[in-house]
Amino acid sequence: MGLNIKDEAVVALARKLAKATNDTMTGVIRKALERLEAQRGEAEEHAVEERLRQMDKAEAEFPKFRPGATSDHSEFYDENGMPA
């Protein structure tokens, strides 16, 4: 298993960060990728929360009852409670 980074600027940045943090190049790259993954998860959570807020707002604006609407459906059943 290997990773071959051909961009010298990226390699230099990884070396500089590894030296500054007293870590290995693999360690700093691993931490950077884990941080990216965590941020992506947080962004997805925020997107879901925002969508739920939008749904709550839309539901609040939706009329609860139509004028004249009832829950009485007796016209669909006969006197014995059987479907008419």
Phi and psi in radians as a Rosetta constraint file:
Dihedral C 1 N 2 CA 2 C 2 CIRCULARHARMONIC -2.755 0.35
Dihedral N 2 CA 2 C 2 N 3 CIRCULARHARMONIC 2.839 0.35
Dihedral C 2 N 3 CA 3 C 3 CIRCULARHARMONIC -2.306 0.35
Dihedral N 3 CA 3 C 3 N 4 CIRCULARHARMONIC 2.137 0.35
Dihedral C 3 N 4 CA 4 C 4 CIRCULARHARMONIC -1.961 0.35
Dihedral N 4 CA 4 C 4 N 5 CIRCULARHARMONIC 1.836 0.35
Dihedral C 4 N 5 CA 5 C 5 CIRCULARHARMONIC -1.675 0.35
Dihedral N 5 CA 5 C 5 N 6 CIRCULARHARMONIC 2.049 0.35
Dihedral C 5 N 6 CA 6 C 6 CIRCULARHARMONIC -1.675 0.35
Dihedral N 6 CA 6 C 6 N 7 CIRCULARHARMONIC -0.072 0.35
Dihedral C 6 N 7 CA 7 C 7 CIRCULARHARMONIC -1.585 0.35
Dihedral N 7 CA 7 C 7 N 8 CIRCULARHARMONIC 1.903 0.35
Dihedral C 7 N 8 CA 8 C 8 CIRCULARHARMONIC -1.075 0.35
Dihedral N 8 CA 8 C 8 N 9 CIRCULARHARMONIC -0.559 0.35
Dihedral C 8 N 9 CA 9 C 9 CIRCULARHARMONIC -1.147 0.35
Dihedral N 9 CA 9 C 9 N 10 CIRCULARHARMONIC -0.681 0.35
Dihedral C 9 N 10 CA 10 C 10 CIRCULARHARMONIC -1.177 0.35
Dihedral N 10 CA 10 C 10 N 11 CIRCULARHARMONIC -0.751 0.35
Dihedral C 10 N 11 CA 11 C 11 CIRCULARHARMONIC -1.076 0.35
Dihedral N 11 CA 11 C 11 N 12 CIRCULARHARMONIC -0.752 0.35
Dihedral C 11 N 12 CA 12 C 12 CIRCULARHARMONIC -1.106 0.35
Dihedral N 12 CA 12 C 12 N 13 CIRCULARHARMONIC -0.717 0.35
Dihedral C 12 N 13 CA 13 C 13 CIRCULARHARMONIC -1.129 0.35
Dihedral N 13 CA 13 C 13 N 14 CIRCULARHARMONIC -0.721 0.35
Dihedral C 13 N 14 CA 14 C 14 CIRCULARHARMONIC -1.121 0.35
Dihedral N 14 CA 14 C 14 N 15 CIRCULARHARMONIC -0.732 0.35
Dihedral C 14 N 15 CA 15 C 15 CIRCULARHARMONIC -1.086 0.35
Dihedral N 15 CA 15 C 15 N 16 CIRCULARHARMONIC -0.796 0.35
Dihedral C 15 N 16 CA 16 C 16 CIRCULARHARMONIC -1.073 0.35
Dihedral N 16 CA 16 C 16 N 17 CIRCULARHARMONIC -0.775 0.35
Dihedral C 16 N 17 CA 17 C 17 CIRCULARHARMONIC -1.175 0.35
Dihedral N 17 CA 17 C 17 N 18 CIRCULARHARMONIC -0.705 0.35
Dihedral C 17 N 18 CA 18 C 18 CIRCULARHARMONIC -1.084 0.35
Dihedral N 18 CA 18 C 18 N 19 CIRCULARHARMONIC -0.740 0.35
Dihedral C 18 N 19 CA 19 C 19 CIRCULARHARMONIC -1.163 0.35
Dihedral N 19 CA 19 C 19 N 20 CIRCULARHARMONIC -0.742 0.35
Dihedral C 19 N 20 CA 20 C 20 CIRCULARHARMONIC -1.161 0.35
Dihedral N 20 CA 20 C 20 N 21 CIRCULARHARMONIC -0.546 0.35
Dihedral C 20 N 21 CA 21 C 21 CIRCULARHARMONIC -1.788 0.35
Dihedral N 21 CA 21 C 21 N 22 CIRCULARHARMONIC 0.049 0.35
Dihedral C 21 N 22 CA 22 C 22 CIRCULARHARMONIC 0.962 0.35
Dihedral N 22 CA 22 C 22 N 23 CIRCULARHARMONIC 0.802 0.35
Dihedral C 22 N 23 CA 23 C 23 CIRCULARHARMONIC -2.226 0.35
Dihedral N 23 CA 23 C 23 N 24 CIRCULARHARMONIC 3.028 0.35
Dihedral C 23 N 24 CA 24 C 24 CIRCULARHARMONIC -1.524 0.35
Dihedral N 24 CA 24 C 24 N 25 CIRCULARHARMONIC 2.873 0.35
Dihedral C 24 N 25 CA 25 C 25 CIRCULARHARMONIC -1.098 0.35
Dihedral N 25 CA 25 C 25 N 26 CIRCULARHARMONIC -0.704 0.35
Dihedral C 25 N 26 CA 26 C 26 CIRCULARHARMONIC -1.064 0.35
Dihedral N 26 CA 26 C 26 N 27 CIRCULARHARMONIC -0.740 0.35
Dihedral C 26 N 27 CA 27 C 27 CIRCULARHARMONIC -1.079 0.35
Dihedral N 27 CA 27 C 27 N 28 CIRCULARHARMONIC -0.789 0.35
Dihedral C 27 N 28 CA 28 C 28 CIRCULARHARMONIC -1.209 0.35
Dihedral N 28 CA 28 C 28 N 29 CIRCULARHARMONIC -0.623 0.35
Dihedral C 28 N 29 CA 29 C 29 CIRCULARHARMONIC -1.186 0.35
Dihedral N 29 CA 29 C 29 N 30 CIRCULARHARMONIC -0.754 0.35
Dihedral C 29 N 30 CA 30 C 30 CIRCULARHARMONIC -1.014 0.35
Dihedral N 30 CA 30 C 30 N 31 CIRCULARHARMONIC -0.836 0.35
Dihedral C 30 N 31 CA 31 C 31 CIRCULARHARMONIC -1.102 0.35
Dihedral N 31 CA 31 C 31 N 32 CIRCULARHARMONIC -0.676 0.35
Dihedral C 31 N 32 CA 32 C 32 CIRCULARHARMONIC -1.133 0.35
Dihedral N 32 CA 32 C 32 N 33 CIRCULARHARMONIC -0.732 0.35
Dihedral C 32 N 33 CA 33 C 33 CIRCULARHARMONIC -1.214 0.35
Dihedral N 33 CA 33 C 33 N 34 CIRCULARHARMONIC -0.665 0.35
Dihedral C 33 N 34 CA 34 C 34 CIRCULARHARMONIC -1.119 0.35
Dihedral N 34 CA 34 C 34 N 35 CIRCULARHARMONIC -0.693 0.35
Dihedral C 34 N 35 CA 35 C 35 CIRCULARHARMONIC -1.121 0.35
Dihedral N 35 CA 35 C 35 N 36 CIRCULARHARMONIC -0.741 0.35
Dihedral C 35 N 36 CA 36 C 36 CIRCULARHARMONIC -1.060 0.35
Dihedral N 36 CA 36 C 36 N 37 CIRCULARHARMONIC -0.777 0.35
Dihedral C 36 N 37 CA 37 C 37 CIRCULARHARMONIC -1.092 0.35
Dihedral N 37 CA 37 C 37 N 38 CIRCULARHARMONIC -0.727 0.35
Dihedral C 37 N 38 CA 38 C 38 CIRCULARHARMONIC -1.134 0.35
Dihedral N 38 CA 38 C 38 N 39 CIRCULARHARMONIC -0.729 0.35
Dihedral C 38 N 39 CA 39 C 39 CIRCULARHARMONIC -1.132 0.35
Dihedral N 39 CA 39 C 39 N 40 CIRCULARHARMONIC -0.664 0.35
Dihedral C 39 N 40 CA 40 C 40 CIRCULARHARMONIC -1.118 0.35
Dihedral N 40 CA 40 C 40 N 41 CIRCULARHARMONIC -0.734 0.35
Dihedral C 40 N 41 CA 41 C 41 CIRCULARHARMONIC -1.085 0.35
Dihedral N 41 CA 41 C 41 N 42 CIRCULARHARMONIC -0.732 0.35
Dihedral C 41 N 42 CA 42 C 42 CIRCULARHARMONIC -1.125 0.35
Dihedral N 42 CA 42 C 42 N 43 CIRCULARHARMONIC -0.701 0.35
Dihedral C 42 N 43 CA 43 C 43 CIRCULARHARMONIC -1.115 0.35
Dihedral N 43 CA 43 C 43 N 44 CIRCULARHARMONIC -0.702 0.35
Dihedral C 43 N 44 CA 44 C 44 CIRCULARHARMONIC -1.157 0.35
Dihedral N 44 CA 44 C 44 N 45 CIRCULARHARMONIC -0.679 0.35
Dihedral C 44 N 45 CA 45 C 45 CIRCULARHARMONIC -1.088 0.35
Dihedral N 45 CA 45 C 45 N 46 CIRCULARHARMONIC -0.757 0.35
Dihedral C 45 N 46 CA 46 C 46 CIRCULARHARMONIC -1.126 0.35
Dihedral N 46 CA 46 C 46 N 47 CIRCULARHARMONIC -0.646 0.35
Dihedral C 46 N 47 CA 47 C 47 CIRCULARHARMONIC -1.134 0.35
Dihedral N 47 CA 47 C 47 N 48 CIRCULARHARMONIC -0.724 0.35
Dihedral C 47 N 48 CA 48 C 48 CIRCULARHARMONIC -1.133 0.35
Dihedral N 48 CA 48 C 48 N 49 CIRCULARHARMONIC -0.776 0.35
Dihedral C 48 N 49 CA 49 C 49 CIRCULARHARMONIC -1.063 0.35
Dihedral N 49 CA 49 C 49 N 50 CIRCULARHARMONIC -0.731 0.35
Dihedral C 49 N 50 CA 50 C 50 CIRCULARHARMONIC -1.123 0.35
Dihedral N 50 CA 50 C 50 N 51 CIRCULARHARMONIC -0.731 0.35
Dihedral C 50 N 51 CA 51 C 51 CIRCULARHARMONIC -1.091 0.35
Dihedral N 51 CA 51 C 51 N 52 CIRCULARHARMONIC -0.702 0.35
Dihedral C 51 N 52 CA 52 C 52 CIRCULARHARMONIC -1.127 0.35
Dihedral N 52 CA 52 C 52 N 53 CIRCULARHARMONIC -0.692 0.35
Dihedral C 52 N 53 CA 53 C 53 CIRCULARHARMONIC -1.086 0.35
Dihedral N 53 CA 53 C 53 N 54 CIRCULARHARMONIC -0.728 0.35
Dihedral C 53 N 54 CA 54 C 54 CIRCULARHARMONIC -1.107 0.35
Dihedral N 54 CA 54 C 54 N 55 CIRCULARHARMONIC -0.709 0.35
Dihedral C 54 N 55 CA 55 C 55 CIRCULARHARMONIC -1.153 0.35
Dihedral N 55 CA 55 C 55 N 56 CIRCULARHARMONIC -0.699 0.35
Dihedral C 55 N 56 CA 56 C 56 CIRCULARHARMONIC -1.065 0.35
Dihedral N 56 CA 56 C 56 N 57 CIRCULARHARMONIC -0.756 0.35
Dihedral C 56 N 57 CA 57 C 57 CIRCULARHARMONIC -1.119 0.35
Dihedral N 57 CA 57 C 57 N 58 CIRCULARHARMONIC -0.787 0.35
Dihedral C 57 N 58 CA 58 C 58 CIRCULARHARMONIC -1.106 0.35
Dihedral N 58 CA 58 C 58 N 59 CIRCULARHARMONIC -0.694 0.35
Dihedral C 58 N 59 CA 59 C 59 CIRCULARHARMONIC -1.164 0.35
Dihedral N 59 CA 59 C 59 N 60 CIRCULARHARMONIC -0.668 0.35
Dihedral C 59 N 60 CA 60 C 60 CIRCULARHARMONIC -1.152 0.35
Dihedral N 60 CA 60 C 60 N 61 CIRCULARHARMONIC -0.541 0.35
Dihedral C 60 N 61 CA 61 C 61 CIRCULARHARMONIC -1.452 0.35
Dihedral N 61 CA 61 C 61 N 62 CIRCULARHARMONIC -0.268 0.35
Dihedral C 61 N 62 CA 62 C 62 CIRCULARHARMONIC -1.329 0.35
Dihedral N 62 CA 62 C 62 N 63 CIRCULARHARMONIC 2.306 0.35
Dihedral C 62 N 63 CA 63 C 63 CIRCULARHARMONIC -1.083 0.35
Dihedral N 63 CA 63 C 63 N 64 CIRCULARHARMONIC 2.347 0.35
Dihedral C 63 N 64 CA 64 C 64 CIRCULARHARMONIC -1.263 0.35
Dihedral N 64 CA 64 C 64 N 65 CIRCULARHARMONIC -0.761 0.35
Dihedral C 64 N 65 CA 65 C 65 CIRCULARHARMONIC -2.367 0.35
Dihedral N 65 CA 65 C 65 N 66 CIRCULARHARMONIC 2.475 0.35
Dihedral C 65 N 66 CA 66 C 66 CIRCULARHARMONIC -1.462 0.35
Dihedral N 66 CA 66 C 66 N 67 CIRCULARHARMONIC 2.482 0.35
Dihedral C 66 N 67 CA 67 C 67 CIRCULARHARMONIC -0.991 0.35
Dihedral N 67 CA 67 C 67 N 68 CIRCULARHARMONIC 2.305 0.35
Dihedral C 67 N 68 CA 68 C 68 CIRCULARHARMONIC 1.491 0.35
Dihedral N 68 CA 68 C 68 N 69 CIRCULARHARMONIC -0.120 0.35
Dihedral C 68 N 69 CA 69 C 69 CIRCULARHARMONIC -1.342 0.35
Dihedral N 69 CA 69 C 69 N 70 CIRCULARHARMONIC 2.429 0.35
Dihedral C 69 N 70 CA 70 C 70 CIRCULARHARMONIC -2.323 0.35
Dihedral N 70 CA 70 C 70 N 71 CIRCULARHARMONIC 2.952 0.35
Dihedral C 70 N 71 CA 71 C 71 CIRCULARHARMONIC -1.694 0.35
Dihedral N 71 CA 71 C 71 N 72 CIRCULARHARMONIC 0.101 0.35
Dihedral C 71 N 72 CA 72 C 72 CIRCULARHARMONIC -1.432 0.35
Dihedral N 72 CA 72 C 72 N 73 CIRCULARHARMONIC 1.995 0.35
Dihedral C 72 N 73 CA 73 C 73 CIRCULARHARMONIC -2.027 0.35
Dihedral N 73 CA 73 C 73 N 74 CIRCULARHARMONIC 0.526 0.35
Dihedral C 73 N 74 CA 74 C 74 CIRCULARHARMONIC -1.090 0.35
Dihedral N 74 CA 74 C 74 N 75 CIRCULARHARMONIC -0.406 0.35
Dihedral C 74 N 75 CA 75 C 75 CIRCULARHARMONIC -1.166 0.35
Dihedral N 75 CA 75 C 75 N 76 CIRCULARHARMONIC -0.248 0.35
Dihedral C 75 N 76 CA 76 C 76 CIRCULARHARMONIC -1.588 0.35
Dihedral N 76 CA 76 C 76 N 77 CIRCULARHARMONIC -0.060 0.35
Dihedral C 76 N 77 CA 77 C 77 CIRCULARHARMONIC -2.269 0.35
Dihedral N 77 CA 77 C 77 N 78 CIRCULARHARMONIC 2.628 0.35
Dihedral C 77 N 78 CA 78 C 78 CIRCULARHARMONIC -1.496 0.35
Dihedral N 78 CA 78 C 78 N 79 CIRCULARHARMONIC -3.046 0.35
Dihedral C 78 N 79 CA 79 C 79 CIRCULARHARMONIC -1.155 0.35
Dihedral N 79 CA 79 C 79 N 80 CIRCULARHARMONIC -0.262 0.35
Dihedral C 79 N 80 CA 80 C 80 CIRCULARHARMONIC -1.712 0.35
Dihedral N 80 CA 80 C 80 N 81 CIRCULARHARMONIC 0.070 0.35
Dihedral C 80 N 81 CA 81 C 81 CIRCULARHARMONIC 1.444 0.35
Dihedral N 81 CA 81 C 81 N 82 CIRCULARHARMONIC 0.211 0.35
Dihedral C 81 N 82 CA 82 C 82 CIRCULARHARMONIC -1.644 0.35
Dihedral N 82 CA 82 C 82 N 83 CIRCULARHARMONIC 2.618 0.35
Dihedral C 82 N 83 CA 83 C 83 CIRCULARHARMONIC -0.998 0.35
Dihedral N 83 CA 83 C 83 N 84 CIRCULARHARMONIC 2.370 0.35
